[in-house]
Amino acid sequence: MNAESSLKIGLYLQGSPSECLCGGFDRAMGAVRDSDIDLLVLPEFSHVPFEDDFHKADLLEKQDMDAIYEKTLEFSRNLGRAVIICNNDRKGMIVCIWANAFAREGETRCKRYIKHTMTGWSACQLDDYPAYAEEAFAPILFKGHKIGMTACFDCNHAVFSRKYGLNGADILINCTGGDVEKDKWYKYNKIRAMENSCFSFVTMGHLWQKNGSKSGNYVFGFTPTGKEMVPVLLNGNDRGRRNFPDGVYVYDTALDDGDFEVDPSARQQEKTSKNKDVSISADGIMDFYMKGQEVKAGLRVFQVNGVDLVMCLIEGDAILKPESVLKLLYARELADIPNKKYLIINRWNTVDRDFYEKQLSLILKVHTMQNFCAVILTSDNMVKCFQATDCKNAQVIPAVAGELGLDLNRMGGPETIWKNRTYGVKGTLETYMKKAWRKNVEWLVESL
């Protein structure tokens, strides 16, 4: 990392509205003022003194955006350090805002990032999205570091973080609302660090689950090798839980030791699919691939059980670069092919067991999860098969009598992601996904 110094980054684990109103927020901010941290990060739906101004504004209007910038700069000035906050405007557009009232020449004073996914109003709806994206994904400049910020579910999609990574970001920060599955957020943010060789941090706010129970919320920090970092709690006593309401968790980038760690799920138990619509010989994976009709280099389509099985071939360590996969999954040559299902094949000569357990295992699982498809690793010494579950976790599929059985219903790929869907979470905005947003995501993939 080419930076003049390490950074101390404080992640605010926002408490419930009642906890904030009872002084939790003010006490936490008092601790921040008395600290030596460089940056304070608040979650999605940040509780700040001017949050009502957010909800009344139209942040596509320059006058309203400038007014929120000024309020956030005032907040930064009051705390004595740079800040990231995140909230929604009156249209439901969710915006992360960077403000540094103490910016020096060449540093970023203010910047915004508009959420793309699971939102009432997406950046993908902008008429001039390419122009917006080129500006939005230019990293924030701060004390010799380059920082990228995303909002909540955008960390589930490699394209957004990768755009920052290819632009030289050495720190990624995600502001999440809460009420998300801990294991998913662990895996996604760990991989965002590994595939971009940068630090990755995420903090959350308090939400309530649909059944009325209190949601879990937590913080994460990962080094550029994907090793989970251990923070110091600035205030309170969490006893190692890392979910102390209104806690400020401080991560110091100077503590990166450069080591890798074993993926906790590297030896995940194998489980056969209930439905086995297509079977592939574990010893004949490349023979199966060659049955398909070539669409372009590394991309073949094979008709099986009434569907068009799109097979993406990724050679060796190219799998570490998400654009290698995305440019095949979203290839223009596939546009007119109906009823597509997706399989990624990662071919190696041999795979080092240590490398598999520390890096490759999780990389393949996350490709399975984020792209809602099947992934097969094939090599001289190792064959592994992964399939997305209905809730987009990763299932490890064993070979039974030498055959890998796949469920085509769980291989929907981009068509599963980019379709019209509506969600509601108690106490928050309704959130959406829309098929039409895919057009600008495809442009972003092509730009990588």
Phi and psi in degrees as a GROMACS rama.xvg file:
@    title "Ramachandran Plot"
@    xaxis  label "Phi"
@    yaxis  label "Psi"
@TYPE xy
-92.5682  87.8205  ASN-2
-141.599  151.373  ALA-3
-72.5372  -19.7604  GLU-4
-164.878  168.796  SER-5
-74.4608  165.524  SER-6
-119.217  143.463  LEU-7
-105.724  114.992  LYS-8
-110.802  121.782  ILE-9
-97.3588  122.155  GLY-10
-102.613  117.679  LEU-11
-86.7037  117.627  TYR-12
-91.6259  93.2911  LEU-13
-65.122  133.292  GLN-14
-80.7132  -176.486  GLY-15
-69.0871  162.335  SER-16
-53.0187  -40.5959  PRO-17
-67.381  -37.1289  SER-18
-66.2315  -40.7314  GLU-19
-62.9994  -44.3843  CYS-20
-67.8937  -24.5409  LEU-21
-85.5708  12.6604  CYS-22
103.339  -1.85409  GLY-23
-60.9991  -43.1789  GLY-24
-64.9848  -46.934  PHE-25
-62.6498  -40.2254  ASP-26
-65.7253  -39.8616  ARG-27
-64.1816  -41.5411  ALA-28
-68.5494  -31.454  MET-29
-63.7038  -40.2995  GLY-30
-65.0065  -36.2897  ALA-31
-63.8609  -44.1098  VAL-32
-59.7849  -34.4171  ARG-33
-87.5779  2.85509  ASP-34
-100.109  -178.782  SER-35
-114.399  21.1251  ASP-36
-70.4807  155.131  ILE-37
-92.3676  -31.5586  ASP-38
-144.416  135.432  LEU-39
-110.971  129.318  LEU-40
-115.368  125  VAL-41
-104.158  157.779  LEU-42
-80.4458  179.782  PRO-43
-59.3411  145.772  GLU-44
57.8033  50.5236  PHE-45
-61.3929  136.133  SER-46
-85.5339  109.436  HIS-47
-134.392  160.09  VAL-48
-58.365  -21.9572  PRO-49
-112.932  26.42  PHE-50
-64.4023  -28.9443  GLU-51
-63.4396  -31.8448  ASP-52
-64.1868  -35.7018  ASP-53
-57.3041  -52.1933  PHE-54
-67.0777  -21.512  HIS-55
-90.7264  -13.9678  LYS-56
-87.8453  158.249  ALA-57
-111.234  102.895  ASP-58
-80.0491  7.00981  LEU-59
-90.8956  -10.0972  LEU-60
-89.7941  126.185  GLU-61
-56.7046  -41.287  LYS-62
-61.743  -43.8387  GLN-63
-68.3774  -41.3357  ASP-64
-62.8065  -43.8335  MET-65
-62.3576  -36.7744  ASP-66
-65.6684  -40.2584  ALA-67
-69.8215  -37.647  ILE-68
-56.1703  -45.8941  TYR-69
-63.5724  -40.9676  GLU-70
-63.3055  -40.0208  LYS-71
-71.5727  -36.2547  THR-72
-63.1657  -38.7827  LEU-73
-63.2465  -40.7076  GLU-74
-61.8233  -44.7557  PHE-75
-60.0362  -45.2393  SER-76
-63.4624  -40.0026  ARG-77
-65.7145  -34.6523  ASN-78
-86.0634  -18.7026  LEU-79
81.9083  23.1857  GLY-80
-162.803  170.514  ARG-81
-69.8834  152.92  ALA-82
-138.068  154.689  VAL-83
-125.066  127.334  ILE-84
-127.254  168.615  ILE-85
-154.9  130.08  CYS-86
-160.368  -179.56  ASN-87
-110.032  147.809  ASN-88
-92.3285  -170.854  ASP-89
-70.3899  -18.1738  ARG-90
-85.6348  -12.8528  LYS-91
95.6653  6.1619  GLY-92
-74.5514  125.949  MET-93
-99.3547  127.185  ILE-94
-130.061  128.122  VAL-95
-87.6528  137.658  CYS-96
-127.426  129.207  ILE-97
-98.7966  134.661  TRP-98
-143.441  131.487  ALA-99
-132.827  97.8643  ASN-100
-66.5947  -11.4185  ALA-101
-113.281  21.7836  PHE-102
-59.7802  134.329  ALA-103
-92.8012  173.628  ARG-104
-57.5455  131.255  GLU-105
88.6763  -7.32195  GLY-106
-96.5811  161.06  GLU-107
-84.3223  124.348  THR-108
-86.2727  -50.7142  ARG-109
-140.027  147.029  CYS-110
-159.43  152.173  LYS-111
-126.283  156.354  ARG-112
-136.918  123.437  TYR-113
-95.0698  128.963  ILE-114
-62.3401  143.742  LYS-115
-100.107  -36.0295  HIS-116
-125.187  156.483  THR-117
50.2498  59.0961  MET-118
-150.351  155.446  THR-119
-73.4986  -23.0724  GLY-120
-148.796  115.211  TRP-121
-98.4118  149.432  SER-122
-57.1787  -26.9431  ALA-123
-65.5472  -11.9678  CYS-124
-84.8321  -8.19769  GLN-125
-67.083  133.129  LEU-126
-63.7717  -33.4488  ASP-127
-106.348  43.2384  ASP-128
-53.3678  -45.2857  TYR-129
-56.2972  -41.2863  PRO-130
-66.8537  -41.5931  ALA-131
-61.2936  -45.3934  TYR-132
-64.1563  -40.5979  ALA-133
-62.0863  -33.9031  GLU-134
-79.4972  -43.094  GLU-135
-65.3666  -37.6854  ALA-136
-92.2347  8.91511  PHE-137
-76.7128  121.929  ALA-138
-62.1908  151.323  PRO-139
-68.8589  137.417  ILE-140
-102.844  123.721  LEU-141
-154.466  113.748  PHE-142
50.7191  43.4851  LYS-143
82.3396  0.231146  GLY-144
-106.141  160.053  HIS-145
-119.897  122.648  LYS-146
-120.073  135.62  ILE-147
-115.215  144.039  GLY-148
-127.625  140.921  MET-149
-133.713  166.814  THR-150
-116.097  123.052  ALA-151
42.8088  -114.893  CYS-152
-63.3288  -13.2491  PHE-153
-62.547  -22.5283  ASP-154
-72.7529  -10.8696  CYS-155
-77.271  -10.9416  ASN-156
-120.851  119.145  HIS-157
-62.1344  -27.8947  ALA-158
-60.247  -37.2811  VAL-159
-71.1191  -49.3612  PHE-160
-66.1677  -36.097  SER-161
-66.8648  -33.4635  ARG-162
-60.4647  -42.2161  LYS-163
-62.9995  -45.8322  TYR-164
-60.1924  -42.6231  GLY-165
-69.6265  -18.6222  LEU-166
-90.928  10.0859  ASN-167
93.4949  10.6874  GLY-168
-62.1724  136.326  ALA-169
-110.664  -0.243481  ASP-170
-142.208  131.358  ILE-171
-116.107  136.68  LEU-172
-129.938  128.554  ILE-173
-116.829  128.687  ASN-174
-101.763  109.753  CYS-175
-110.023  148.147  THR-176
-77.6886  -33.9347  GLY-177
117.652  -177.13  GLY-178
57.3754  43.2192  ASP-179
-123.253  160.261  VAL-180
-74.8007  123.974  GLU-181
-58.5414  -44.1646  LYS-182
-63.9247  -38.1773  ASP-183
-63.538  -48.5813  LYS-184
-66.2632  -33.0298  TRP-185
-60.9984  -51.7606  TYR-186
-64.9781  -47.4969  LYS-187
-61.6866  -47.5719  TYR-188
-74.7717  -28.8346  ASN-189
-64.0702  -45.0088  LYS-190
-69.1873  -35.9821  ILE-191
-57.7934  -35.3719  ARG-192
-68.0901  -48.3109  ALA-193
-65.4105  -45.0237  MET-194
-75.5509  -15.9208  GLU-195
-110.806  1.71472  ASN-196
49.475  51.1157  SER-197
-144.687  167.452  CYS-198
-71.4847  149.857  PHE-199
-137.108  128.814  SER-200
-130.932  146.858  PHE-201
-143.694  137.628  VAL-202
-132.002  162.748  THR-203
-133.699  166.402  MET-204
-119.234  170.219  GLY-205
-80.0753  128.802  HIS-206
-134.148  170.409  LEU-207
-113.616  137.451  TRP-208
-72.3087  164.067  GLN-209
-59.7843  -31.3875  LYS-210
-83.4862  4.71025  ASN-211
90.4642  -4.96849  GLY-212
-80.9245  160.346  SER-213
-72.3816  133.841  LYS-214
-82.0412  158.908  SER-215
-82.3646  144.712  GLY-216
-143.872  152.452  ASN-217
-165.044  173.469  TYR-218
-122.265  153.081  VAL-219
-135.738  149.651  PHE-220
-145.928  135.196  GLY-221
-131.907  143.895  PHE-222
-79.4019  171.905  THR-223
-61.6759  -15.9841  PRO-224
-94.3869  2.17784  THR-225
87.4082  8.55628  GLY-226
-76.5345  130.737  LYS-227
-68.8565  133.459  GLU-228
-93.0565  155.392  MET-229
-108.386  117.394  VAL-230
-87.1764  169.685  PRO-231
-111.875  129.22  VAL-232
-78.9802  122.254  LEU-233
-73.0032  -29.8065  LEU-234
-141.74  149.032  ASN-235
79.9094  -166.515  GLY-236
-144.079  105.184  ASN-237
-97.3366  -6.92819  ASP-238
54.3976  37.1155  ARG-239
83.1922  5.27171  GLY-240
-80.3358  -26.7991  ARG-241
58.5229  31.4372  ARG-242
-143.066  39.0201  ASN-243
-72.8831  117.259  PHE-244
-56.6507  132.654  PRO-245
66.0867  18.7485  ASP-246
-78.6786  147.962  GLY-247
-112.878  111.478  VAL-248
-98.7596  124.791  TYR-249
-104.854  124.318  VAL-250
-110.912  131.678  TYR-251
-110.497  115.789  ASP-252
-66.8656  -15.9201  THR-253
-68.3683  -15.4393  ALA-254
-89.069  8.66409  LEU-255
-70.4018  120.543  ASP-256
-97.3356  0.489116  ASP-257
77.6533  1.44542  GLY-258
-84.8904  156.361  ASP-259
-94.763  162.354  PHE-260
-130.741  154.563  GLU-261
-68.9802  133.834  VAL-262
-62.2202  122.335  ASP-263
-57.1366  -23.1088  PRO-264
-101.72  13.4013  SER-265
-59.8941  -30.6465  ALA-266
-112.451  37.9398  ARG-267
-56.4438  140.73  GLN-268
-64.264  136.379  GLN-269
-79.1471  149.984  GLU-270
-150.566  127.968  LYS-271
-71.8465  153.028  THR-272
-74.9284  143.858  SER-273
-65.6563  -40.31  LYS-274
-106.351  130.839  ASN-275
-123.126  84.5067  LYS-276
-79.2397  -25.6859  ASP-277
-142.847  136.426  VAL-278
-116.881  136.502  SER-279
-126.132  129.942  ILE-280
-64.8298  129.367  SER-281
-62.5257  -24.0112  ALA-282
-94.1133  -3.53444  ASP-283
-130.947  36.7133  GLY-284
-63.7804  -43.3525  ILE-285
-70.7081  -31.6138  MET-286
-62.8679  -40.6558  ASP-287
-63.97  -43.6735  PHE-288
-58.9294  -42.271  TYR-289
-69.7035  -13.6683  MET-290
-68.812  -23.9325  LYS-291
-74.8496  157.245  GLY-292
-82.7106  129.818  GLN-293
-71.2089  128.329  GLU-294
-98.7389  -41.7403  VAL-295
-161.228  174.49  LYS-296
-55.3593  124.812  ALA-297
82.0741  7.57154  GLY-298
-137.873  117.878  LEU-299
-130.77  153.339  ARG-300
-126.02  130.739  VAL-301
-129.208  126.355  PHE-302
-81.1491  123.794  GLN-303
-146.829  130.479  VAL-304
50.7703  40.0715  ASN-305
79.8414  7.9089  GLY-306
-125.567  164.407  VAL-307
-99.6901  107.97  ASP-308
-85.5395  111.926  LEU-309
-85.5613  121.238  VAL-310
-114.299  119.964  MET-311
-105.615  120.393  CYS-312
-99.5705  119.752  LEU-313
-116.105  123.051  ILE-314
-87.8521  123.76  GLU-315
49.227  -131.478  GLY-316
-75.9038  3.19195  ASP-317
-61.8887  -21.844  ALA-318
-63.3687  -19.6658  ILE-319
-72.8323  -15.3068  LEU-320
-106.833  109.404  LYS-321
-58.9976  -27.7702  PRO-322
-64.6465  -26.7551  GLU-323
-61.7715  -37.1835  SER-324
-80.9696  -48.3496  VAL-325
-61.3525  -36.8406  LEU-326
-70.7089  -18.7877  LYS-327
-87.039  -45.5503  LEU-328
-59.2902  -36.0356  LEU-329
-105.888  20.7398  TYR-330
-59.909  138.432  ALA-331
-61.5719  -28.7493  ARG-332
-63.519  -15.4189  GLU-333
-92.12  -7.42633  LEU-334
-57.1458  -39.9086  ALA-335
-94.0304  5.93019  ASP-336
-88.903  122.895  ILE-337
-83.8234  161.459  PRO-338
50.0022  56.4246  ASN-339
-86.6368  143.13  LYS-340
-126.347  156.743  LYS-341
-128.526  136.16  TYR-342
-133.738  128.113  LEU-343
-103.192  128.874  ILE-344
-114.221  121.698  ILE-345
-108.33  110.9  ASN-346
-103.072  128.849  ARG-347
-126.397  160.678  TRP-348
-72.879  -63.6  ASN-349
-135.594  155.835  THR-350
-121.796  123.555  VAL-351
-67.8797  130.108  ASP-352
-60.8519  -40.3844  ARG-353
-64.3401  -43.1635  ASP-354
-62.793  -40.198  PHE-355
-61.5315  -48.2834  TYR-356
-72.2409  -27.285  GLU-357
-94.1699  -23.829  LYS-358
-134.413  -58.5825  GLN-359
-64.9041  -38.1364  LEU-360
-53.2385  -51.4482  SER-361
-71.3664  -37.264  LEU-362
-59.053  -44.822  ILE-363
-68.2233  -38.5306  LEU-364
-62.3896  -43.5136  LYS-365
-69.1268  -35.4567  VAL-366
-60.6192  -38.4501  HIS-367
-61.3908  -47.9519  THR-368
-69.7713  -51.1238  MET-369
-73.7215  -22.716  GLN-370
-105.78  1.11744  ASN-371
45.9183  64.5  PHE-372
-149.627  -176.363  CYS-373
-100.416  148.411  ALA-374
-132.484  131.445  VAL-375
-121.725  128.582  ILE-376
-96.5113  125.654  LEU-377
-127.793  133.176  THR-378
-156.874  174.427  SER-379
-64.8426  -29.5897  ASP-380
-116.811  0.790316  ASN-381
-158.234  133.963  MET-382
-129.053  127.82  VAL-383
-134.086  145.366  LYS-384
-132.455  133.795  CYS-385
-129.325  144.923  PHE-386
-137.105  140.279  GLN-387
-70.5527  142.066  ALA-388
-88.2223  172.557  THR-389
-60.7112  -29.4668  ASP-390
-97.8954  18.7227  CYS-391
61.6823  40.7526  LYS-392
-98.0097  -175.98  ASN-393
-112.853  128.068  ALA-394
-107.461  136.415  GLN-395
-94.6127  121.124  VAL-396
-97.8073  124.393  ILE-397
-83.8268  159.98  PRO-398
-83.0656  125.822  ALA-399
-112.491  118.676  VAL-400
53.9031  36.2833  ALA-401
80.4074  6.00351  GLY-402
-118.104  138.966  GLU-403
-98.4245  117.41  LEU-404
-99.3422  121.805  GLY-405
-113.2  146.129  LEU-406
-99.2566  108.867  ASP-407
-63.8209  -25.9302  LEU-408
-65.8811  -18.1215  ASN-409
-109.527  31.3514  ARG-410
-132.344  36.1075  MET-411
-73.4638  -16.9065  GLY-412
59.9896  -147.158  GLY-413
-56.2597  -31.1624  PRO-414
-65.6751  -26.9132  GLU-415
-73.4025  -33.642  THR-416
-78.413  -51.1022  ILE-417
-97.4743  79.5448  TRP-418
-143.757  163.157  LYS-419
-73.6215  118.315  ASN-420
-142.257  148.414  ARG-421
-125.99  137.85  THR-422
-129.981  153.7  TYR-423
-134.825  133.605  GLY-424
-123.313  127.004  VAL-425
-55.5158  129.624  LYS-426
86.2513  -0.0565798  GLY-427
-130.748  178.451  THR-428
-63.9339  152.735  LEU-429
-69.8477  148.228  GLU-430
-124.871  155.383  THR-431
-137.853  159.942  TYR-432
-128.128  144.449  MET-433
-133.928  137.911  LYS-434
-57.6658  -37.2157  LYS-435
-64.4997  -20.9499  ALA-436
-69.2965  -18.2791  TRP-437
-60.6614  -33.8152  ARG-438
-54.3336  -47.4917  LYS-439
-76.5058  -27.5873  ASN-440
-65.6988  -40.2109  VAL-441
-61.5812  -40.0382  GLU-442
-61.2151  -41.9636  TRP-443
-64.8595  -41.1746  LEU-444
-60.5407  -44.5412  VAL-445
-62.9173  -28.6386  GLU-446
-78.7269  -11.5136  SER-447
